[in-house]
Amino acid sequence: MSLLHSNLRKALLGSLAIAATFGLSGVAQAAKDQLVIGATQYPSNLNPNHEAITSKDYILGFVFRQATAFNGDGKNVCLICTELPTIENGLAKIETRDDGSKGLAITFKIQPKAAWGDGVPVTAKDVLFTWNLGRQKEAGFLSLDAYARYEKIDVVDDKTVILHTKTVRSDYNEFGRFRILPEHIEGPIVKSVGVAEYPKNTAYNRASTTPGLYNGPYLIKEVQSGAAVVLEPNPHWYGKAPYFKRITIRTIENSAALQANVLSGDVDFAPGDGVGLTTDQVIELEKSSKGKFDFIYKPGYSYEHIDLQKNNPILQDKRVRQALLYSINRKALTDKLFEGKEPVADNFLAPISPLYNKDVSKFAFDPKKAAALLDEAGWKVGADKVRVNAQGQRLSLDFGTTAGNKVRELVQQVLQSQWRDVGVEVVIKNEPARTFFGETARKRTYGGLALYAWTSDPDEPPVRNLHTSAIPVEANNWAGNNIAAFSNAEFDAALDKILVELDPAARKKLWADLQRIYVEELPVLPLFFRVQPFALPKWLKGVEPTGSGVSTHWAENWHAI
């Protein structure tokens, strides 16, 4: 672990040097009406239904209200609806479909005063437009299931629809992936260019400051591509009036530089929602600047992992995948980097979940076992200590992640060293987040290994990350988030069942099956579950981490003192 100690020491000393150079601003200050936020990523697009990138979700949280979201207590709550439909309150009812099977009729009521930023009301017409578009694979929507699960939608009035599901689903009132689009703006575009060309022509990308694209407390007033997004209050916002008159989200891709900007006061804070300071940086701030910030470490459901290129013959051998995981000392890594605040990921489900299976097989650090597996798979140690097979091919893999993320780059270096110890060579090839997520990961063009995080809602089945239907391919305009292209019939069947199973005992068994299959097949290499680390200036109040989604869903509650 000498490399880990050396690099970590350099990183921490660098942080202290930055603090000494810039000084610390964070003293409680007079109330202010402008806020500057620093983020390490700039989104590749702003359409709520295209691609998965945390920086986009973070920005959209200010300006766009999706149907529902999970709050800091892990509860699914309404954002743009008036009341969460449940079977208990009668807004969701089991019904018999035409073929005799059971489905649900779900009454969804839009906030009466909800309007787009140009004053046009959010109505049932928008719901129907989004549903019809989202069911078409060519539209390239991130979550096809969010729309395909409904066989029809009845319009009761401008603000009320009844959604009819094809099955009785356990997640029937989780509408977070159903992201209603403005028909009066996006509809003419679809009509003009066609569904297949819509992703390239959406106004969210071509005219992203158009007020009518947004329905949240803020509007996007200015976009500096790759550099900044400027927000101002939405005059047609129906909820609590936002406190800040202007919010600037600056992109600072290098996490060390972002820390310097926080310490110098050039940015007010960097969010812990996956696009700001890393956990180790916040830990260091707490040690050196405890009186200047309020610190929060919110346990989360997102986990860092490594996607494995399915089309790479080396990684098609399960023994190689297992050896890669056995040769990583993940416990030492998280202890040194995060002082134990971020637990090792044994599978896709967080240890804080009541559905976590503690009996599932675990891959403890065991380099001898890793070496034995590689020997068995036909990879023998070569003259330069890198393994080769019978054909003379080197056991060498490309390894990419988001450039400028200090922790990820440090993790890469440690893993590179540990894999070298068992005869595996990895070549680091990093890219800016926009390129990595917008092209390389989404189109699965990485050569071997891709390091990033998967986010999920509390106890969300991993349909969009690991179901066969969620594999991005050209035919579906690269929609879906199963970037590892994992396809397993038994896993798919368990996922399909868990979505429609209402009995708690049966659901728990299915959850255990999913975790077992995941560990047996190792579609990705799980590393550690992330916390959401926040270092908030003492004068900023109202920011509440969720542990799963972004805190900006409730940005109207943010204020200065």
BALUMTOR-17254 format. One line per field, with one value per residue (C-alpha): residue number from 0; residue in three letters; chain; y negated, z negated, x. Coordinates in Angstrom, 1 decimal. Example, Ala and Ser with C-alpha at 12.3 -4.5 7.8 and 13.67 -1.06 7.14 Angstrom:
residues 2
num	(0_1)
residuo	(Ala_Ser)
cadena	(A_A)
y	(4.5_1.1)
z	(-7.8_-7.1)
x	(12.3_13.7)
END
This chain:
residues 561
num	(0_1_2_3_4_5_6_7_8_9_10_11_12_13_14_15_16_17_18_19_20_21_22_23_24_25_26_27_28_29_30_31_32_33_34_35_36_37_38_39_40_41_42_43_44_45_46_47_48_49_50_51_52_53_54_55_56_57_58_59_60_61_62_63_64_65_66_67_68_69_70_71_72_73_74_75_76_77_78_79_80_81_82_83_84_85_86_87_88_89_90_91_92_93_94_95_96_97_98_99_100_101_102_103_104_105_106_107_108_109_110_111_112_113_114_115_116_117_118_119_120_121_122_123_124_125_126_127_128_129_130_131_132_133_134_135_136_137_138_139_140_141_142_143_144_145_146_147_148_149_150_151_152_153_154_155_156_157_158_159_160_161_162_163_164_165_166_167_168_169_170_171_172_173_174_175_176_177_178_179_180_181_182_183_184_185_186_187_188_189_190_191_192_193_194_195_196_197_198_199_200_201_202_203_204_205_206_207_208_209_210_211_212_213_214_215_216_217_218_219_220_221_222_223_224_225_226_227_228_229_230_231_232_233_234_235_236_237_238_239_240_241_242_243_244_245_246_247_248_249_250_251_252_253_254_255_256_257_258_259_260_261_262_263_264_265_266_267_268_269_270_271_272_273_274_275_276_277_278_279_280_281_282_283_284_285_286_287_288_289_290_291_292_293_294_295_296_297_298_299_300_301_302_303_304_305_306_307_308_309_310_311_312_313_314_315_316_317_318_319_320_321_322_323_324_325_326_327_328_329_330_331_332_333_334_335_336_337_338_339_340_341_342_343_344_345_346_347_348_349_350_351_352_353_354_355_356_357_358_359_360_361_362_363_364_365_366_367_368_369_370_371_372_373_374_375_376_377_378_379_380_381_382_383_384_385_386_387_388_389_390_391_392_393_394_395_396_397_398_399_400_401_402_403_404_405_406_407_408_409_410_411_412_413_414_415_416_417_418_419_420_421_422_423_424_425_426_427_428_429_430_431_432_433_434_435_436_437_438_439_440_441_442_443_444_445_446_447_448_449_450_451_452_453_454_455_456_457_458_459_460_461_462_463_464_465_466_467_468_469_470_471_472_473_474_475_476_477_478_479_480_481_482_483_484_485_486_487_488_489_490_491_492_493_494_495_496_497_498_499_500_501_502_503_504_505_506_507_508_509_510_511_512_513_514_515_516_517_518_519_520_521_522_523_524_525_526_527_528_529_530_531_532_533_534_535_536_537_538_539_540_541_542_543_544_545_546_547_548_549_550_551_552_553_554_555_556_557_558_559_560)
residuo	(Met_Ser_Leu_Leu_His_Ser_Asn_Leu_Arg_Lys_Ala_Leu_Leu_Gly_Ser_Leu_Ala_Ile_Ala_Ala_Thr_Phe_Gly_Leu_Ser_Gly_Val_Ala_Gln_Ala_Ala_Lys_Asp_Gln_Leu_Val_Ile_Gly_Ala_Thr_Gln_Tyr_Pro_Ser_Asn_Leu_Asn_Pro_Asn_His_Glu_Ala_Ile_Thr_Ser_Lys_Asp_Tyr_Ile_Leu_Gly_Phe_Val_Phe_Arg_Gln_Ala_Thr_Ala_Phe_Asn_Gly_Asp_Gly_Lys_Asn_Val_Cys_Leu_Ile_Cys_Thr_Glu_Leu_Pro_Thr_Ile_Glu_Asn_Gly_Leu_Ala_Lys_Ile_Glu_Thr_Arg_Asp_Asp_Gly_Ser_Lys_Gly_Leu_Ala_Ile_Thr_Phe_Lys_Ile_Gln_Pro_Lys_Ala_Ala_Trp_Gly_Asp_Gly_Val_Pro_Val_Thr_Ala_Lys_Asp_Val_Leu_Phe_Thr_Trp_Asn_Leu_Gly_Arg_Gln_Lys_Glu_Ala_Gly_Phe_Leu_Ser_Leu_Asp_Ala_Tyr_Ala_Arg_Tyr_Glu_Lys_Ile_Asp_Val_Val_Asp_Asp_Lys_Thr_Val_Ile_Leu_His_Thr_Lys_Thr_Val_Arg_Ser_Asp_Tyr_Asn_Glu_Phe_Gly_Arg_Phe_Arg_Ile_Leu_Pro_Glu_His_Ile_Glu_Gly_Pro_Ile_Val_Lys_Ser_Val_Gly_Val_Ala_Glu_Tyr_Pro_Lys_Asn_Thr_Ala_Tyr_Asn_Arg_Ala_Ser_Thr_Thr_Pro_Gly_Leu_Tyr_Asn_Gly_Pro_Tyr_Leu_Ile_Lys_Glu_Val_Gln_Ser_Gly_Ala_Ala_Val_Val_Leu_Glu_Pro_Asn_Pro_His_Trp_Tyr_Gly_Lys_Ala_Pro_Tyr_Phe_Lys_Arg_Ile_Thr_Ile_Arg_Thr_Ile_Glu_Asn_Ser_Ala_Ala_Leu_Gln_Ala_Asn_Val_Leu_Ser_Gly_Asp_Val_Asp_Phe_Ala_Pro_Gly_Asp_Gly_Val_Gly_Leu_Thr_Thr_Asp_Gln_Val_Ile_Glu_Leu_Glu_Lys_Ser_Ser_Lys_Gly_Lys_Phe_Asp_Phe_Ile_Tyr_Lys_Pro_Gly_Tyr_Ser_Tyr_Glu_His_Ile_Asp_Leu_Gln_Lys_Asn_Asn_Pro_Ile_Leu_Gln_Asp_Lys_Arg_Val_Arg_Gln_Ala_Leu_Leu_Tyr_Ser_Ile_Asn_Arg_Lys_Ala_Leu_Thr_Asp_Lys_Leu_Phe_Glu_Gly_Lys_Glu_Pro_Val_Ala_Asp_Asn_Phe_Leu_Ala_Pro_Ile_Ser_Pro_Leu_Tyr_Asn_Lys_Asp_Val_Ser_Lys_Phe_Ala_Phe_Asp_Pro_Lys_Lys_Ala_Ala_Ala_Leu_Leu_Asp_Glu_Ala_Gly_Trp_Lys_Val_Gly_Ala_Asp_Lys_Val_Arg_Val_Asn_Ala_Gln_Gly_Gln_Arg_Leu_Ser_Leu_Asp_Phe_Gly_Thr_Thr_Ala_Gly_Asn_Lys_Val_Arg_Glu_Leu_Val_Gln_Gln_Val_Leu_Gln_Ser_Gln_Trp_Arg_Asp_Val_Gly_Val_Glu_Val_Val_Ile_Lys_Asn_Glu_Pro_Ala_Arg_Thr_Phe_Phe_Gly_Glu_Thr_Ala_Arg_Lys_Arg_Thr_Tyr_Gly_Gly_Leu_Ala_Leu_Tyr_Ala_Trp_Thr_Ser_Asp_Pro_Asp_Glu_Pro_Pro_Val_Arg_Asn_Leu_His_Thr_Ser_Ala_Ile_Pro_Val_Glu_Ala_Asn_Asn_Trp_Ala_Gly_Asn_Asn_Ile_Ala_Ala_Phe_Ser_Asn_Ala_Glu_Phe_Asp_Ala_Ala_Leu_Asp_Lys_Ile_Leu_Val_Glu_Leu_Asp_Pro_Ala_Ala_Arg_Lys_Lys_Leu_Trp_Ala_Asp_Leu_Gln_Arg_Ile_Tyr_Val_Glu_Glu_Leu_Pro_Val_Leu_Pro_Leu_Phe_Phe_Arg_Val_Gln_Pro_Phe_Ala_Leu_Pro_Lys_Trp_Leu_Lys_Gly_Val_Glu_Pro_Thr_Gly_Ser_Gly_Val_Ser_Thr_His_Trp_Ala_Glu_Asn_Trp_His_Ala_Ile)
cadena	(A_A_A_A_A_A_A_A_A_A_A_A_A_A_A_A_A_A_A_A_A_A_A_A_A_A_A_A_A_A_A_A_A_A_A_A_A_A_A_A_A_A_A_A_A_A_A_A_A_A_A_A_A_A_A_A_A_A_A_A_A_A_A_A_A_A_A_A_A_A_A_A_A_A_A_A_A_A_A_A_A_A_A_A_A_A_A_A_A_A_A_A_A_A_A_A_A_A_A_A_A_A_A_A_A_A_A_A_A_A_A_A_A_A_A_A_A_A_A_A_A_A_A_A_A_A_A_A_A_A_A_A_A_A_A_A_A_A_A_A_A_A_A_A_A_A_A_A_A_A_A_A_A_A_A_A_A_A_A_A_A_A_A_A_A_A_A_A_A_A_A_A_A_A_A_A_A_A_A_A_A_A_A_A_A_A_A_A_A_A_A_A_A_A_A_A_A_A_A_A_A_A_A_A_A_A_A_A_A_A_A_A_A_A_A_A_A_A_A_A_A_A_A_A_A_A_A_A_A_A_A_A_A_A_A_A_A_A_A_A_A_A_A_A_A_A_A_A_A_A_A_A_A_A_A_A_A_A_A_A_A_A_A_A_A_A_A_A_A_A_A_A_A_A_A_A_A_A_A_A_A_A_A_A_A_A_A_A_A_A_A_A_A_A_A_A_A_A_A_A_A_A_A_A_A_A_A_A_A_A_A_A_A_A_A_A_A_A_A_A_A_A_A_A_A_A_A_A_A_A_A_A_A_A_A_A_A_A_A_A_A_A_A_A_A_A_A_A_A_A_A_A_A_A_A_A_A_A_A_A_A_A_A_A_A_A_A_A_A_A_A_A_A_A_A_A_A_A_A_A_A_A_A_A_A_A_A_A_A_A_A_A_A_A_A_A_A_A_A_A_A_A_A_A_A_A_A_A_A_A_A_A_A_A_A_A_A_A_A_A_A_A_A_A_A_A_A_A_A_A_A_A_A_A_A_A_A_A_A_A_A_A_A_A_A_A_A_A_A_A_A_A_A_A_A_A_A_A_A_A_A_A_A_A_A_A_A_A_A_A_A_A_A_A_A_A_A_A_A_A_A_A_A_A_A_A_A_A_A_A_A_A_A_A_A_A_A_A_A_A_A_A_A_A_A_A_A_A_A_A_A_A_A_A_A_A_A_A_A_A_A_A_A_A_A_A_A_A_A_A_A_A_A_A_A_A_A_A_A_A_A_A_A_A_A_A_A_A_A_A_A_A_A_A_A_A_A_A_A_A_A)
y	(0.0_-2.3_-4.0_-4.7_-6.2_-8.3_-9.7_-10.3_-12.2_-14.3_-15.1_-16.0_-18.2_-19.9_-20.7_-22.2_-24.3_-25.6_-26.6_-28.4_-30.2_-31.4_-31.7_-30.7_-32.6_-31.0_-33.4_-34.0_-36.8_-39.1_-37.7_-37.6_-37.0_-35.4_-32.0_-30.5_-26.7_-24.8_-21.4_-19.0_-18.0_-19.8_-17.9_-16.7_-17.6_-19.1_-16.9_-15.3_-12.1_-11.7_-10.1_-9.7_-12.2_-13.5_-17.1_-17.3_-16.0_-18.5_-21.5_-20.2_-20.0_-23.8_-24.3_-21.1_-19.4_-15.7_-13.9_-12.4_-12.0_-10.4_-12.9_-12.8_-10.3_-7.9_-8.6_-8.8_-12.2_-14.3_-17.1_-18.2_-16.1_-17.1_-13.8_-10.6_-7.9_-4.8_-1.9_-3.0_-6.5_-5.2_-7.0_-3.6_-0.7_2.8_3.4_6.3_5.8_7.0_10.2_11.1_10.2_7.6_4.0_0.7_-2.4_-5.3_-8.7_-11.4_-15.0_-17.8_-20.8_-23.2_-26.2_-24.3_-26.1_-26.2_-29.1_-30.9_-30.8_-27.9_-25.6_-22.0_-19.9_-16.4_-17.2_-17.3_-13.9_-12.3_-13.8_-12.5_-9.1_-8.6_-9.8_-7.8_-4.5_-4.7_-3.4_-5.8_-8.7_-7.6_-8.0_-6.9_-4.9_-3.1_-1.2_-4.5_-4.9_-1.4_-0.2_-2.0_-0.6_-3.7_-7.0_-8.6_-12.3_-13.4_-17.1_-19.4_-18.6_-15.0_-11.7_-8.1_-5.9_-2.2_0.2_3.5_5.3_4.8_3.4_2.9_-0.5_-1.7_-5.2_-5.9_-8.4_-9.8_-8.5_-9.8_-13.3_-15.4_-17.5_-20.7_-19.6_-23.1_-23.4_-19.8_-18.6_-20.8_-19.6_-15.9_-16.6_-18.4_-16.1_-12.8_-10.7_-9.3_-12.7_-14.2_-13.6_-15.7_-18.5_-18.8_-22.4_-21.5_-21.3_-23.7_-26.5_-25.6_-29.0_-28.8_-29.5_-27.1_-24.1_-24.4_-24.3_-24.6_-27.6_-28.7_-29.2_-28.8_-32.3_-31.8_-28.9_-29.1_-25.7_-23.6_-26.5_-27.7_-27.7_-30.8_-30.5_-33.1_-32.8_-31.5_-34.2_-31.5_-29.1_-28.0_-27.1_-28.9_-31.8_-31.0_-33.1_-33.5_-36.0_-34.4_-31.1_-30.4_-26.8_-26.9_-23.9_-23.2_-19.7_-19.3_-18.4_-19.9_-23.2_-23.1_-22.7_-25.7_-27.7_-26.7_-27.7_-31.0_-31.9_-32.1_-29.6_-29.5_-25.7_-22.5_-20.0_-16.5_-15.2_-13.5_-16.5_-18.5_-17.8_-14.2_-12.6_-12.7_-16.5_-17.1_-15.1_-17.2_-20.4_-19.2_-18.8_-22.1_-24.4_-23.0_-26.4_-27.6_-25.0_-22.7_-19.1_-16.4_-12.8_-11.3_-7.5_-6.7_-4.2_-5.1_-3.0_-3.3_-0.4_0.7_1.6_4.5_4.4_7.4_7.6_7.9_11.6_11.3_10.2_12.8_15.3_15.2_16.4_13.2_11.0_12.8_12.5_8.7_8.3_10.7_8.7_5.3_4.4_2.4_2.3_0.7_-1.7_-3.0_-3.2_-5.3_-7.5_-8.0_-6.9_-4.1_-6.5_-4.7_-1.0_1.7_2.7_6.5_6.2_3.5_3.1_0.8_2.2_-0.4_1.3_3.7_6.0_6.3_10.0_10.2_13.9_13.3_14.3_11.7_11.2_10.5_9.3_12.5_12.0_15.7_16.8_14.2_15.5_19.1_18.1_16.4_19.5_21.6_19.3_19.8_16.6_17.3_14.7_13.4_12.2_8.6_9.9_9.2_12.4_13.8_16.5_19.4_17.2_14.6_12.0_9.8_9.5_5.7_3.6_0.0_-1.7_-5.0_-7.4_-11.1_-13.2_-15.6_-13.6_-13.4_-10.4_-8.4_-9.0_-8.0_-4.8_-4.1_-4.4_-2.1_0.5_0.3_1.1_4.0_5.5_5.3_7.4_10.3_9.8_7.7_4.5_1.6_-1.5_-4.6_-6.5_-9.2_-11.8_-14.8_-13.9_-15.2_-12.9_-10.0_-9.9_-11.4_-9.2_-6.6_-5.0_-5.5_-3.9_-1.4_-2.2_-1.8_0.9_2.7_1.0_-2.1_-3.5_-5.6_-5.5_-4.1_-6.0_-4.6_-5.4_-3.5_0.2_-0.4_2.8_2.4_2.5_-0.5_0.6_4.4_5.5_6.7_4.2_1.3_2.0_-1.1_-0.1_-2.1_-0.7_-2.4_-5.6_-4.5_-4.7_-2.8_-2.7_0.9_-0.2_3.1_4.8_7.4_9.9_12.9_14.6_15.7_12.1_10.6_13.0_12.1_8.4_8.9_10.7_8.3_5.5_7.2_9.0_7.4_10.0_8.8_12.3_13.2_9.9_10.4_13.8_12.2_9.5_12.3_14.0_10.9_10.3_14.0_13.9_10.6_11.9_15.2_13.4_10.2_8.1_5.2_4.9_3.3_1.0_-1.1_-2.8_-6.6_-9.0_-12.4_-14.7_-18.3_-21.2_-24.0_-27.6_-28.5_-31.1_-28.8_-26.9_-24.6_-22.2_-18.7_-15.7_-12.8_-9.9_-8.9_-11.8_-15.4_-18.0_-20.6_-19.1_-21.3_-24.4_-26.8_-26.1_-27.3_-30.6_-32.7_-34.0)
z	(0.0_0.3_3.4_1.7_-1.3_0.9_3.2_0.4_-1.6_1.5_2.0_-1.6_-1.8_1.4_-0.2_-3.2_-1.0_0.9_-2.4_-3.5_-0.1_0.2_-3.4_-4.5_-3.8_-5.4_-8.3_-8.9_-6.6_-5.9_-4.1_-0.3_2.6_5.0_4.8_6.7_6.7_8.0_9.8_11.3_14.3_17.1_18.6_22.2_22.6_20.6_21.8_18.6_20.5_22.2_20.7_17.1_15.7_12.2_13.2_15.3_12.6_10.2_12.5_13.5_9.8_9.7_12.8_13.5_11.3_12.1_10.9_7.6_5.8_2.7_-0.2_-2.9_-4.9_-2.0_-1.4_2.1_2.2_4.8_6.6_9.3_8.1_5.4_3.6_3.9_5.2_3.0_2.8_-0.8_0.3_3.3_5.9_7.1_7.7_8.9_12.1_14.4_17.9_21.1_21.1_17.6_16.0_13.2_13.6_11.8_12.5_11.0_10.6_11.0_10.2_11.3_9.1_10.1_10.5_12.1_15.2_17.5_17.4_20.2_18.2_20.2_17.7_17.2_18.3_19.2_22.8_21.7_19.9_23.0_25.3_23.1_22.7_26.4_27.2_24.3_25.5_28.8_28.6_31.3_29.0_27.0_23.5_20.6_19.0_21.4_18.6_17.1_20.1_21.5_18.2_19.1_21.7_21.8_20.2_19.7_19.4_16.7_17.1_17.8_14.5_13.9_15.7_15.0_15.8_16.6_16.0_17.7_14.4_10.7_9.8_6.4_7.5_8.9_7.5_8.2_11.0_10.7_14.2_15.8_16.6_18.2_21.2_22.5_25.5_26.8_27.3_27.9_29.8_33.0_33.0_33.0_35.7_37.8_37.6_36.6_33.5_34.5_35.0_31.9_29.5_31.8_32.1_28.7_27.6_24.3_26.2_29.1_27.2_23.5_22.2_23.5_20.4_21.4_21.0_17.2_14.4_11.3_9.0_11.2_15.0_17.0_18.0_19.5_20.6_21.1_22.7_20.6_18.1_16.3_16.1_14.6_13.0_12.0_10.3_12.4_12.4_13.0_10.2_8.2_5.0_2.3_3.7_4.0_1.8_4.2_7.1_9.1_8.9_10.9_11.3_12.3_13.9_12.4_13.6_11.5_8.0_6.4_8.2_7.0_3.4_3.9_5.1_2.1_-0.3_1.5_1.5_5.3_5.0_2.0_1.8_3.8_3.5_2.1_4.6_6.7_8.6_5.9_3.3_2.7_-0.7_-1.5_-0.7_-3.0_-5.8_-5.4_-5.5_-8.7_-10.3_-9.2_-9.0_-11.3_-12.5_-9.0_-7.6_-8.6_-7.7_-6.6_-5.6_-4.3_-3.7_-0.2_2.3_5.0_5.5_7.3_9.6_12.6_15.8_17.7_21.5_22.4_26.0_24.7_24.9_21.8_19.6_20.9_18.7_15.3_13.6_14.9_13.5_10.2_10.1_10.7_7.7_5.4_6.1_4.9_1.2_1.1_-2.7_-3.0_-0.2_-1.8_-5.2_-4.0_-1.7_-3.6_-7.2_-6.9_-6.0_-2.7_-3.1_-0.7_1.9_1.9_4.5_5.9_2.8_0.0_-3.5_-4.9_-3.1_-5.1_-2.0_-2.0_-2.1_-4.6_-3.7_0.0_1.0_0.6_2.3_-0.4_0.6_1.6_4.2_4.0_5.0_7.8_9.1_9.0_11.0_13.6_13.9_14.3_17.0_19.0_18.1_17.1_15.8_18.6_18.6_17.5_14.9_17.0_17.8_21.3_22.7_25.0_28.0_26.5_25.8_22.9_20.1_20.6_20.3_20.9_17.7_18.0_15.8_15.6_15.9_13.1_10.3_7.8_5.9_9.0_10.4_7.1_7.0_10.5_9.5_6.5_8.5_11.3_8.7_7.1_10.4_11.5_8.4_9.8_13.4_14.9_16.8_17.0_19.2_17.8_20.5_18.9_20.5_19.5_18.0_20.9_23.3_20.9_20.2_23.4_25.8_24.4_21.7_23.4_26.6_24.8_26.8_23.8_24.3_21.0_17.7_16.9_13.4_12.3_10.0_10.4_8.5_7.4_5.3_1.9_2.6_6.3_8.3_10.8_13.9_15.6_14.8_15.2_17.1_20.7_21.9_20.6_22.8_24.9_28.6_31.8_32.5_29.4_29.9_27.1_24.5_21.2_18.6_18.7_20.0_19.0_21.4_18.8_20.0_17.9_18.2_14.6_13.4_15.8_14.6_11.0_11.8_13.8_10.9_8.2_10.0_9.8_6.5_3.6_0.9_-1.4_-2.1_1.6_2.5_0.0_1.5_5.0_3.7_2.2_5.6_7.4_5.1_5.4_9.2_9.3_7.2_9.2_12.5_11.6_14.5_12.9_10.1_7.1_5.1_2.4_1.5_1.5_-1.2_-0.1_-1.8_-2.3_-3.6_-3.7_-4.7_-8.0_-6.5_-4.0_-5.3_-4.0_-1.9_-2.8_-1.3_-0.3_-0.1_3.3_5.6_5.7_3.0_5.5_5.8_2.8_3.7_3.0_-0.7_-0.5_-2.1_-3.7_-7.2)
x	(0.0_3.0_1.6_-1.6_0.1_2.4_-0.3_-2.7_0.0_0.7_-3.0_-3.6_-0.4_-1.6_-4.9_-3.2_-0.9_-3.9_-5.5_-2.4_-2.1_-5.7_-6.8_-10.3_-13.5_-16.5_-16.9_-20.6_-21.5_-24.4_-27.3_-26.7_-29.0_-26.5_-24.9_-21.9_-21.6_-18.6_-19.1_-16.6_-18.8_-20.6_-23.5_-23.4_-27.0_-30.0_-32.9_-34.4_-35.0_-31.7_-28.5_-27.6_-25.1_-25.2_-24.3_-27.4_-29.6_-28.1_-28.8_-32.3_-33.1_-33.2_-35.2_-37.3_-39.8_-40.1_-43.2_-41.9_-38.6_-37.1_-36.4_-33.8_-35.9_-35.9_-39.6_-41.1_-42.9_-44.7_-42.9_-45.3_-48.3_-50.7_-50.9_-48.9_-51.3_-51.6_-54.0_-54.7_-56.0_-57.9_-55.9_-54.5_-56.9_-56.3_-58.4_-59.0_-57.6_-59.3_-57.3_-58.3_-55.0_-54.6_-53.3_-53.6_-55.6_-53.6_-55.0_-52.3_-53.2_-50.9_-50.4_-53.2_-50.9_-48.0_-46.8_-43.8_-41.4_-43.3_-46.5_-48.1_-49.8_-48.4_-51.3_-52.5_-51.5_-47.9_-48.3_-49.7_-47.1_-44.2_-45.8_-46.3_-42.7_-41.1_-42.6_-40.7_-37.2_-36.0_-36.6_-33.5_-35.1_-33.0_-35.8_-38.1_-39.8_-41.0_-43.3_-43.8_-45.4_-48.6_-50.9_-53.2_-53.7_-57.2_-57.5_-60.0_-59.3_-56.4_-54.8_-55.8_-55.0_-55.5_-52.6_-53.4_-50.5_-50.0_-49.3_-49.7_-46.3_-44.7_-43.2_-46.5_-46.3_-42.6_-42.8_-39.3_-38.3_-41.5_-40.2_-43.0_-41.9_-43.5_-45.6_-45.9_-42.2_-40.9_-44.0_-43.4_-39.8_-40.8_-43.3_-40.8_-37.7_-39.2_-38.7_-35.3_-33.9_-35.5_-32.5_-30.2_-32.8_-34.4_-34.7_-33.1_-29.8_-30.3_-32.1_-31.5_-32.4_-35.9_-38.1_-40.9_-38.6_-38.6_-41.2_-39.1_-38.3_-35.5_-34.9_-31.7_-30.8_-27.4_-25.2_-21.5_-20.8_-18.4_-17.9_-21.1_-24.8_-26.6_-30.0_-32.6_-36.0_-38.9_-41.7_-44.3_-43.1_-46.2_-44.4_-42.5_-40.5_-36.8_-34.5_-31.5_-31.9_-29.0_-27.3_-24.2_-23.0_-19.3_-17.6_-14.2_-13.3_-10.2_-11.3_-8.1_-8.8_-12.4_-11.2_-8.9_-11.9_-13.9_-11.1_-10.5_-14.2_-14.4_-17.2_-19.5_-19.6_-19.2_-22.1_-21.8_-24.3_-21.6_-20.3_-18.5_-15.8_-14.9_-15.3_-11.5_-11.5_-14.4_-12.8_-9.6_-11.7_-13.4_-9.9_-8.5_-11.6_-14.2_-15.4_-16.0_-18.4_-21.2_-20.4_-22.8_-21.9_-25.2_-25.0_-26.0_-27.2_-24.7_-21.7_-18.4_-17.8_-15.8_-17.7_-16.2_-16.2_-18.3_-16.9_-13.3_-12.4_-10.1_-13.1_-15.5_-13.7_-15.4_-12.2_-10.4_-13.2_-13.0_-9.2_-9.4_-11.7_-9.7_-6.6_-8.0_-7.7_-10.9_-11.1_-7.7_-8.5_-11.7_-10.1_-7.2_-9.2_-12.4_-11.6_-14.2_-17.0_-17.6_-18.2_-16.9_-19.5_-20.1_-22.8_-25.2_-27.3_-26.1_-25.5_-27.9_-30.8_-33.0_-32.9_-29.1_-28.1_-25.3_-24.8_-24.0_-20.5_-17.8_-14.5_-12.0_-8.5_-6.7_-3.9_-2.9_-6.4_-6.3_-3.0_-4.4_-7.5_-5.4_-3.1_-6.2_-7.5_-4.3_-2.5_1.1_3.5_5.8_9.4_8.4_6.0_2.9_0.9_0.5_-1.6_-0.6_-0.9_1.5_-1.2_-0.5_-3.0_-3.4_-6.6_-7.4_-8.8_-10.8_-12.7_-13.6_-10.4_-9.7_-11.5_-8.7_-10.1_-10.9_-7.5_-5.9_-8.0_-6.9_-3.2_-3.7_-5.6_-3.0_-0.3_-2.3_-3.2_0.4_1.3_-0.7_0.5_-2.3_-1.3_-3.8_-3.3_-5.0_-7.0_-9.2_-11.5_-13.5_-16.8_-18.8_-16.9_-16.7_-20.5_-21.8_-19.9_-17.5_-19.6_-23.0_-21.9_-19.7_-16.5_-14.2_-11.6_-11.6_-12.4_-14.6_-14.7_-17.7_-20.7_-24.2_-26.9_-30.2_-33.2_-33.7_-34.1_-34.6_-34.3_-31.4_-33.5_-32.0_-28.4_-28.5_-31.6_-31.1_-33.7_-31.6_-28.5_-27.8_-27.5_-27.7_-31.2_-32.6_-30.5_-28.2_-30.9_-30.6_-27.9_-26.8_-23.4_-21.8_-24.2_-24.9_-27.5_-28.5_-31.9_-32.1_-31.3_-33.8_-36.5_-35.9_-36.0_-39.3_-40.8_-39.7_-41.4_-44.8_-44.4_-46.3_-45.7_-42.8_-41.4_-41.4_-39.8_-37.0_-36.2_-36.1_-33.8_-31.5_-31.5_-30.5_-27.6_-26.5_-26.5_-24.7_-21.9_-21.7_-21.5_-19.7_-21.0_-19.0_-16.4_-18.1_-15.8_-17.5_-20.7_-20.5_-21.7_-22.8_-20.2_-21.2_-19.1_-21.6_-20.7_-22.2_-24.4_-26.1_-29.2_-31.9_-29.7_-30.8_-28.9_-31.0_-28.5_-29.8_-31.0_-29.9_-30.6_-31.6_-35.1_-35.9_-33.8_-36.6_-35.9_-32.2_-31.5_-28.7_-28.6)
END
